[in-house]
Amino acid sequence: MILQQVAEVVKDTTPLVTKDTVVFGMLMACLAFVFYTSSQKKGFWSKFYKVVPALLLCYLLPSILSSTGIIAAEWNTITETGKVEENESSLYFMASRYLLPAALVLMTLSIDLKAVFNLGPKALIMFLTGTIGIIIGGPLAIIIIGVISPETVGGTGADAVWRGLSTLAGSWIGGSANQAAMLEVYNFNQAKYGGMVLVDIVVANLWMAILLMGIGYSTKIDKWLGADSSAIETLKTRVSNYAASVKREASLTDIMIMLGLAFGSVSVAHFGGDYLASTLENIPSISKNIYLSFLTSSFFWLISIATLLGILLSYTPVKKYEGAGASRIGSIFIYILVATIGVKMDLTQILENPWLILVGIVWMTIHALLLILVAKLIKAPYFFLAVGSQANVGGAASAPIVAAEFHPALASVGVLLAVFGYVVGTIGAIACTLMMQIVATS
């Protein structure tokens, strides 16, 4: 009887495969399949990958496995006694906390900061456009959906939907630290917070899939935008030429040294990040200041320190390891991260709260349309549009993925913009929330 009562409240969502060791092998098999088929020069696969980018498939295959109940990022298990056990895969944590910072170090070894700065102001303009798109998109989405389904965007007190949507604004401009700040500031009913997290995951990942799809058409998109991508091509050429000039067959010693540099830097970044986060957490003027609360996030410091170490190493003889394949090893780590992000995307969740999901989709559409409009006006390349958007919506975990798909040398551009997103995240989220409160209560 107890089991039946619990099951009515919480469903048992245990996937077919729960062991991370097995799931990791499945994800690697998916990546191997994509790389093998995308290497075919003739036949069906050759035509297929002219339409669908390989990186997108690396993301979608794990998503399909998750959506069909074979694997899962998190799940509930109901025991025989009726107890609900919450479980979570540790693969995304491993990839985002170990492999991502290692990839950033390896991918910035060959960075050319002067060439990055020569990209001009358009990257920053598109990032800020994305931020403004999120700020105005929230209240506009409430107005639009409110006409169709007023109860979806209604509620009073702690249950007011605009309070919950404030956490989305924090996440989509900054990151998880900003999202947590908004939850605390606006006191949304935490029992309903899971619904907002669902919207965040579904909508943000759908948008990322669309951006990845667009990479395959970036040349055509740039032509339609009238964009001048010469600065980007110059950066790619300079890095490629340098890599070619120092290229050599990597020995076992080379590989071990590169891994030592990468994960040694990661250990320093974790140590420094944890120390800075805990130290700043104990300073009330920072930890209790919603505008500075992101400084208490160890992940923020982890990514920042790892990137800084990679940049510093690029001014040493270590830079020559790019010729032995440093960025290729970094790319492997990035692809593994992509696969673990795909596991978090369960497409069936769209049906659980379609109206709230629709709010998120309308919101993201406004963000996208503003980006396209400004890109057209200033003739910004698709690269700036995609990375500027992901630096807001996806943050430090996703922006380097999208940037590196254009070229490994560009991953650092995504990271730098994403870090800036943490800085403006809370300010932008509060501005967005104030407007959402006005339209929701008027």
Backbone torsions as a table, in degrees:
resi	resn	phi	psi	omega
1	MET	NA	-43.2	179.1
2	ILE	-62.2	-43.1	179.7
3	LEU	-59.7	-40.0	-179.1
4	GLN	-66.6	-40.4	-179.6
5	GLN	-65.7	-40.5	179.0
6	VAL	-66.2	-41.8	-177.9
7	ALA	-62.0	-28.4	179.2
8	GLU	-70.0	-28.1	-178.5
9	VAL	-91.2	-47.6	-178.1
10	VAL	-124.2	126.4	178.9
11	LYS	-83.7	147.4	173.0
12	ASP	-78.0	114.2	-175.7
13	THR	-114.1	25.6	-179.0
14	THR	-60.2	123.8	179.8
15	PRO	-75.9	171.8	179.6
16	LEU	-63.8	-40.7	-179.6
17	VAL	-116.3	124.1	-177.0
18	THR	-115.6	-18.6	-178.0
19	LYS	-77.5	125.8	-179.5
20	ASP	-61.2	-32.4	179.5
21	THR	-62.3	-39.4	179.3
22	VAL	-74.4	-43.7	-179.4
23	VAL	-61.3	-40.8	179.8
24	PHE	-61.3	-40.9	177.0
25	GLY	-62.8	-38.4	178.4
26	MET	-65.5	-41.3	179.7
27	LEU	-65.4	-41.2	178.6
28	MET	-65.4	-35.9	177.2
29	ALA	-65.2	-37.9	176.9
30	CYS	-62.4	-45.0	179.6
31	LEU	-63.4	-41.4	179.0
32	ALA	-62.9	-40.6	178.7
33	PHE	-60.7	-45.5	-179.2
34	VAL	-63.8	-45.3	-178.0
35	PHE	-66.8	-37.5	179.4
36	TYR	-66.8	-49.1	-177.3
37	THR	-68.1	-34.4	-179.4
38	SER	-73.9	-14.1	178.7
39	SER	-85.7	-8.1	-179.8
40	GLN	-72.2	130.0	-175.9
41	LYS	-91.2	-13.8	-178.4
42	LYS	-133.8	168.1	174.4
43	GLY	82.4	-162.8	-174.1
44	PHE	-58.2	-48.1	-174.8
45	TRP	-65.1	-34.1	177.9
46	SER	-61.1	-42.4	178.6
47	LYS	-71.7	-37.4	-177.5
48	PHE	-61.3	-46.3	-175.8
49	TYR	-78.2	-5.1	171.0
50	LYS	-76.9	-18.6	179.3
51	VAL	-103.1	-45.8	-176.5
52	VAL	-107.3	118.5	178.4
53	PRO	-62.4	143.4	-179.5
54	ALA	-59.5	-39.0	-179.6
55	LEU	-61.4	-37.3	179.2
56	LEU	-63.6	-39.7	179.6
57	LEU	-69.1	-33.1	175.7
58	CYS	-62.0	-25.7	179.4
59	TYR	-87.6	-40.5	-173.8
60	LEU	-76.7	-37.2	-178.3
61	LEU	-59.4	-48.4	174.7
62	PRO	-61.7	-34.1	178.1
63	SER	-63.2	-39.9	178.1
64	ILE	-65.7	-41.3	177.6
65	LEU	-61.8	-37.8	179.3
66	SER	-71.9	-40.7	-177.6
67	SER	-68.4	-26.1	-179.5
68	THR	-93.6	4.9	175.4
69	GLY	81.2	11.7	179.3
70	ILE	-77.8	-43.5	175.7
71	ILE	-133.0	172.5	179.2
72	ALA	-160.0	153.3	176.2
73	ALA	-80.4	-34.9	176.5
74	GLU	-153.1	152.4	-177.0
75	TRP	-159.1	162.0	176.6
76	ASN	-108.3	136.8	175.6
77	THR	-121.2	130.4	178.5
78	ILE	-102.9	118.4	-177.8
79	THR	-76.5	173.6	-179.5
80	GLU	-65.2	-24.8	179.3
81	THR	-86.3	-1.7	179.4
82	GLY	92.5	2.8	179.4
83	LYS	-77.0	137.0	179.1
84	VAL	-95.2	122.0	178.1
85	GLU	-108.1	125.2	177.8
86	GLU	-93.4	128.0	-177.0
87	ASN	-123.9	153.2	-179.3
88	GLU	-147.8	136.0	175.5
89	SER	-71.6	143.2	179.8
90	SER	-97.4	5.3	-175.5
91	LEU	-67.0	-41.4	179.1
92	TYR	-65.8	-39.7	178.3
93	PHE	-61.2	-44.2	178.9
94	MET	-60.8	-46.7	-176.6
95	ALA	-68.1	-40.5	-176.0
96	SER	-79.3	-29.8	-177.5
97	ARG	-95.6	-23.1	-178.9
98	TYR	-112.2	-53.6	-173.7
99	LEU	-76.0	-39.4	-179.3
100	LEU	-61.7	-52.9	178.9
101	PRO	-63.1	-33.2	176.6
102	ALA	-64.5	-41.5	178.6
103	ALA	-63.2	-40.1	-179.7
104	LEU	-63.8	-38.5	177.6
105	VAL	-64.2	-49.0	-177.1
106	LEU	-66.8	-33.2	-176.9
107	MET	-82.3	-15.9	179.3
108	THR	-101.6	1.1	177.1
109	LEU	-58.5	-35.9	-176.6
110	SER	-103.3	17.4	-175.9
111	ILE	-63.3	143.6	175.3
112	ASP	-116.3	91.4	-174.1
113	LEU	-59.1	-37.4	179.6
114	LYS	-61.2	-42.8	179.3
115	ALA	-68.4	-34.4	177.3
116	VAL	-63.4	-44.4	179.0
117	PHE	-66.8	-27.3	178.4
118	ASN	-72.0	-7.7	177.0
119	LEU	-64.3	-19.1	175.7
120	GLY	86.8	-175.5	-174.5
121	PRO	-80.7	-7.5	-173.7
122	LYS	-63.5	-33.1	178.7
123	ALA	-61.5	-46.0	179.9
124	LEU	-67.8	-38.6	178.5
125	ILE	-61.0	-43.7	-178.7
126	MET	-69.4	-35.2	176.4
127	PHE	-62.4	-48.2	-179.5
128	LEU	-66.0	-32.2	175.3
129	THR	-63.4	-42.3	177.1
130	GLY	-60.8	-39.5	178.5
131	THR	-63.2	-46.1	179.3
132	ILE	-63.5	-37.2	178.2
133	GLY	-60.5	-38.5	176.9
134	ILE	-70.5	-41.0	-177.8
135	ILE	-62.2	-46.6	-178.8
136	ILE	-85.7	-20.2	-178.4
137	GLY	-67.0	-35.2	-179.9
138	GLY	-59.5	-58.8	-179.8
139	PRO	-62.7	-36.0	178.2
140	LEU	-65.4	-38.2	178.1
141	ALA	-64.4	-38.9	177.8
142	ILE	-63.5	-42.1	179.2
143	ILE	-62.7	-46.8	-176.4
144	ILE	-66.3	-49.7	-178.7
145	ILE	-71.8	-29.5	179.2
146	GLY	-62.8	-29.1	177.2
147	VAL	-69.3	-36.6	-176.6
148	ILE	-86.4	-45.7	-175.9
149	SER	-139.7	82.8	-176.3
150	PRO	-56.9	-35.6	-177.1
151	GLU	-66.4	-25.0	-179.4
152	THR	-65.6	-35.2	-177.0
153	VAL	-110.4	16.9	-178.5
154	GLY	-93.4	-142.4	-179.2
155	GLY	94.5	155.2	179.7
156	THR	-130.5	163.0	177.3
157	GLY	60.1	-138.9	-178.7
158	ALA	-68.5	-17.1	-179.2
159	ASP	-89.0	-2.3	-179.1
160	ALA	-58.9	126.7	-175.4
161	VAL	-61.9	-34.1	-178.9
162	TRP	-61.3	-29.2	176.1
163	ARG	-65.5	-42.4	178.8
164	GLY	-67.1	-38.4	179.9
165	LEU	-67.5	-20.7	177.3
166	SER	-62.2	-32.2	179.4
167	THR	-69.0	-33.0	176.1
168	LEU	-66.4	-41.6	178.5
169	ALA	-60.0	-42.7	178.6
170	GLY	-62.5	-41.9	-179.7
171	SER	-69.6	-42.6	-173.0
172	TRP	-80.7	-12.1	173.7
173	ILE	-102.8	-43.5	-178.3
174	GLY	-108.9	-93.6	-178.2
175	GLY	-175.4	-162.2	-174.8
176	SER	-63.0	-33.8	179.1
177	ALA	-65.5	-42.4	178.1
178	ASN	-67.8	-36.3	177.8
179	GLN	-62.3	-45.2	178.9
180	ALA	-64.2	-36.5	178.8
181	ALA	-62.6	-42.4	-179.9
182	MET	-66.6	-36.8	178.4
183	LEU	-62.7	-38.4	-179.2
184	GLU	-75.6	-40.7	-177.1
185	VAL	-66.8	-43.9	-173.6
186	TYR	-100.1	2.3	170.1
187	ASN	51.0	47.0	176.3
188	PHE	-68.1	146.2	178.3
189	ASN	-57.1	110.6	-174.3
190	GLN	-67.1	-19.7	176.8
191	ALA	-67.1	-23.1	179.7
192	LYS	-105.1	1.3	-176.8
193	TYR	-63.6	-30.6	179.5
194	GLY	-57.5	-33.2	178.7
195	GLY	-65.3	-35.8	178.4
196	MET	-71.7	-37.9	176.9
197	VAL	-62.3	-38.4	178.5
198	LEU	-61.2	-46.2	178.1
199	VAL	-60.4	-43.3	179.5
200	ASP	-56.7	-51.0	-176.3
201	ILE	-65.7	-49.1	-175.0
202	VAL	-65.3	-53.6	-174.4
203	VAL	-68.6	-44.7	-179.1
204	ALA	-62.3	-39.3	-179.4
205	ASN	-74.7	-34.2	175.0
206	LEU	-63.7	-41.6	179.9
207	TRP	-66.2	-39.1	178.2
208	MET	-63.0	-39.2	178.1
209	ALA	-61.6	-40.3	179.2
210	ILE	-65.3	-42.3	178.6
211	LEU	-62.8	-41.2	178.3
212	LEU	-64.5	-38.4	177.3
213	MET	-61.5	-38.9	-178.1
214	GLY	-67.6	-22.6	-179.4
215	ILE	-60.4	-35.5	179.0
216	GLY	-65.9	-18.5	-179.3
217	TYR	-114.8	18.0	-172.9
218	SER	-59.6	-35.5	179.4
219	THR	-63.8	-44.9	179.0
220	LYS	-67.0	-39.8	179.4
221	ILE	-64.2	-43.1	178.4
222	ASP	-61.3	-38.0	178.9
223	LYS	-64.9	-41.7	178.9
224	TRP	-66.9	-36.5	179.4
225	LEU	-75.9	-13.7	-175.7
226	GLY	69.4	29.1	-172.3
227	ALA	-82.3	148.7	174.9
228	ASP	-105.1	106.2	-177.8
229	SER	-101.5	20.9	-176.1
230	SER	-62.3	-37.5	-179.6
231	ALA	-64.8	-39.3	178.1
232	ILE	-65.5	-44.4	179.7
233	GLU	-64.5	-36.2	178.2
234	THR	-63.3	-43.9	178.4
235	LEU	-62.0	-46.0	179.9
236	LYS	-61.5	-41.4	-178.8
237	THR	-66.7	-43.4	-179.0
238	ARG	-62.3	-42.6	179.7
239	VAL	-68.9	-41.7	179.6
240	SER	-64.3	-41.0	179.2
241	ASN	-64.9	-39.7	178.5
242	TYR	-65.3	-44.0	179.6
243	ALA	-60.3	-39.1	-179.9
244	ALA	-67.4	-35.2	-177.5
245	SER	-70.6	-24.7	-179.1
246	VAL	-113.5	12.1	-175.5
247	LYS	-65.9	136.5	175.5
248	ARG	-155.3	162.9	177.8
249	GLU	-72.7	125.9	-176.8
250	ALA	-72.7	128.4	175.1
251	SER	-88.5	170.6	177.0
252	LEU	-59.7	-37.6	178.0
253	THR	-62.2	-43.5	178.3
254	ASP	-58.4	-47.0	-177.6
255	ILE	-62.9	-44.0	-179.7
256	MET	-65.1	-37.9	178.5
257	ILE	-66.0	-43.1	179.3
258	MET	-62.9	-42.1	178.0
259	LEU	-66.8	-36.5	177.3
260	GLY	-64.6	-43.0	177.0
261	LEU	-62.2	-43.9	-176.6
262	ALA	-65.9	-55.5	-174.5
263	PHE	-79.9	-23.2	170.1
264	GLY	-64.0	-41.5	176.4
265	SER	-65.0	-38.2	178.3
266	VAL	-62.1	-40.8	179.7
267	SER	-64.4	-40.8	177.1
268	VAL	-63.3	-42.5	-179.5
269	ALA	-64.6	-40.6	177.4
270	HIS	-65.6	-45.6	-179.6
271	PHE	-61.4	-49.7	180.0
272	GLY	-65.6	-40.0	-179.6
273	GLY	-64.6	-45.5	178.9
274	ASP	-64.6	-40.2	-179.5
275	TYR	-64.6	-48.3	-178.6
276	LEU	-64.8	-42.0	-178.7
277	ALA	-63.6	-45.8	-178.8
278	SER	-69.2	-36.3	178.6
279	THR	-65.0	-47.1	-179.3
280	LEU	-70.1	-27.8	176.8
281	GLU	-62.4	-30.8	-178.1
282	ASN	-86.9	3.8	176.4
283	ILE	-104.5	102.3	-174.9
284	PRO	-52.7	-37.1	-177.8
285	SER	-64.7	-18.3	178.0
286	ILE	-103.0	-51.0	-175.6
287	SER	-65.4	-29.5	-179.4
288	LYS	-97.8	1.3	176.3
289	ASN	-94.8	112.4	-173.8
290	ILE	-62.4	-24.0	-179.7
291	TYR	-78.4	-22.0	-177.7
292	LEU	-112.1	1.4	-174.7
293	SER	-61.9	-23.2	178.9
294	PHE	-63.1	-21.2	179.7
295	LEU	-69.9	-12.5	177.8
296	THR	-94.0	5.7	178.9
297	SER	-88.5	119.5	179.5
298	SER	-66.9	-29.5	179.7
299	PHE	-67.6	-39.1	176.4
300	PHE	-57.2	-48.0	-179.5
301	TRP	-69.8	-36.0	178.4
302	LEU	-57.4	-50.8	-178.9
303	ILE	-66.9	-41.2	-178.4
304	SER	-64.5	-46.1	-178.5
305	ILE	-67.7	-42.3	179.5
306	ALA	-60.2	-43.4	179.1
307	THR	-65.3	-43.2	179.1
308	LEU	-61.5	-42.3	179.6
309	LEU	-64.1	-39.9	177.1
310	GLY	-61.8	-41.4	179.2
311	ILE	-65.4	-43.1	179.1
312	LEU	-63.2	-40.9	179.1
313	LEU	-65.2	-25.6	-179.4
314	SER	-69.2	-12.7	177.8
315	TYR	-98.3	11.0	-179.9
316	THR	-118.3	171.1	176.6
317	PRO	-60.1	-17.1	178.4
318	VAL	-58.1	-24.1	-179.2
319	LYS	-54.4	-29.2	-176.9
320	LYS	-67.4	-13.3	177.4
321	TYR	-68.9	-9.6	172.3
322	GLU	-60.2	-33.5	178.7
323	GLY	-68.1	-21.4	178.8
324	ALA	-93.5	1.6	174.4
325	GLY	103.5	29.0	-179.8
326	ALA	-57.8	-47.4	-177.5
327	SER	-70.0	-26.5	177.2
328	ARG	-68.4	-41.0	176.1
329	ILE	-63.9	-41.5	176.8
330	GLY	-60.5	-37.6	179.0
331	SER	-64.9	-36.1	176.9
332	ILE	-59.5	-45.6	179.6
333	PHE	-62.5	-39.1	179.8
334	ILE	-64.1	-43.1	-179.8
335	TYR	-64.3	-36.2	176.4
336	ILE	-65.0	-40.7	176.5
337	LEU	-60.5	-42.4	178.6
338	VAL	-57.8	-44.5	-178.8
339	ALA	-63.2	-40.6	179.9
340	THR	-69.9	-30.9	174.4
341	ILE	-66.8	-38.8	178.3
342	GLY	-59.3	-35.4	179.3
343	VAL	-62.5	-31.4	-178.5
344	LYS	-72.0	-13.3	-175.6
345	MET	-97.5	97.6	176.2
346	ASP	-99.0	106.1	-174.7
347	LEU	-63.2	-23.9	-179.1
348	THR	-70.1	-18.0	-179.0
349	GLN	-67.7	-18.3	179.1
350	ILE	-59.2	-30.8	-176.1
351	LEU	-81.8	-11.8	-175.2
352	GLU	-72.0	-38.4	177.6
353	ASN	-145.1	71.7	-171.3
354	PRO	-58.9	-35.8	-176.8
355	TRP	-69.7	-40.9	178.5
356	LEU	-68.8	-37.5	175.0
357	ILE	-61.8	-38.5	-180.0
358	LEU	-64.3	-35.4	175.1
359	VAL	-58.0	-46.0	179.3
360	GLY	-64.2	-38.9	-179.7
361	ILE	-67.1	-43.0	177.3
362	VAL	-62.6	-42.7	178.6
363	TRP	-58.3	-48.9	-178.3
364	MET	-69.1	-30.9	177.8
365	THR	-64.5	-41.5	177.6
366	ILE	-63.0	-43.4	176.1
367	HIS	-56.5	-45.5	-177.5
368	ALA	-67.8	-43.3	-178.2
369	LEU	-64.2	-38.8	179.0
370	LEU	-66.5	-40.0	177.4
371	LEU	-61.0	-44.4	-179.7
372	ILE	-64.0	-42.9	-179.6
373	LEU	-60.6	-49.0	-178.3
374	VAL	-68.2	-39.4	178.0
375	ALA	-59.7	-38.6	178.6
376	LYS	-68.1	-40.2	-177.2
377	LEU	-68.8	-42.4	-176.8
378	ILE	-98.5	2.2	178.7
379	LYS	57.8	49.0	179.4
380	ALA	-87.1	139.2	178.9
381	PRO	-63.9	157.8	178.8
382	TYR	-58.5	-31.3	178.8
383	PHE	-55.9	-46.3	179.9
384	PHE	-66.8	-36.9	178.5
385	LEU	-63.7	-50.5	-175.9
386	ALA	-66.1	-47.6	-177.4
387	VAL	-71.8	-38.1	176.6
388	GLY	-60.9	-38.5	177.9
389	SER	-68.8	-48.5	-177.1
390	GLN	-68.6	-28.7	175.8
391	ALA	-62.8	-28.0	174.3
392	ASN	-83.5	-62.8	-169.1
393	VAL	-72.4	-43.5	-175.3
394	GLY	-95.9	-23.9	179.4
395	GLY	73.7	-159.1	-173.0
396	ALA	-67.0	-18.4	-179.8
397	ALA	-81.4	-29.8	-173.8
398	SER	-107.2	-34.5	-177.2
399	ALA	-57.6	-42.2	178.0
400	PRO	-65.7	-30.4	179.6
401	ILE	-63.1	-49.8	-179.3
402	VAL	-65.8	-43.5	-179.2
403	ALA	-64.0	-42.3	-177.9
404	ALA	-68.4	-22.9	178.2
405	GLU	-67.9	-28.4	173.8
406	PHE	-73.0	-43.7	175.6
407	HIS	-174.1	138.0	-179.7
408	PRO	-54.3	-31.5	-178.8
409	ALA	-66.2	-16.7	-175.9
410	LEU	-93.9	-3.5	-177.9
411	ALA	-57.2	-37.8	-177.7
412	SER	-64.6	-29.0	178.0
413	VAL	-62.9	-43.6	178.1
414	GLY	-62.4	-40.8	-179.3
415	VAL	-65.5	-46.2	-177.8
416	LEU	-60.3	-41.1	178.6
417	LEU	-70.1	-37.8	-179.5
418	ALA	-65.0	-39.8	177.7
419	VAL	-62.9	-38.7	177.0
420	PHE	-63.4	-31.3	178.6
421	GLY	-61.8	-35.9	177.0
422	TYR	-60.9	-36.6	-176.1
423	VAL	-67.5	-44.1	-175.9
424	VAL	-94.0	-4.0	-173.4
425	GLY	-57.1	-50.4	-175.9
426	THR	-70.2	-41.4	179.1
427	ILE	-60.9	-47.4	179.2
428	GLY	-63.8	-39.6	-178.8
429	ALA	-65.9	-38.8	178.5
430	ILE	-66.2	-43.1	177.8
431	ALA	-60.4	-42.6	178.5
432	CYS	-63.9	-44.2	-177.0
433	THR	-65.4	-39.2	178.8
434	LEU	-60.1	-41.3	178.3
435	MET	-70.3	-37.1	178.2
436	MET	-66.0	-37.1	178.2
437	GLN	-64.5	-41.2	-178.9
438	ILE	-62.7	-49.5	-176.6
439	VAL	-71.9	-28.9	-178.2
440	ALA	-76.7	-28.5	-176.5
441	THR	-103.4	-3.8	-178.3
442	SER	-82.7	NA	NA
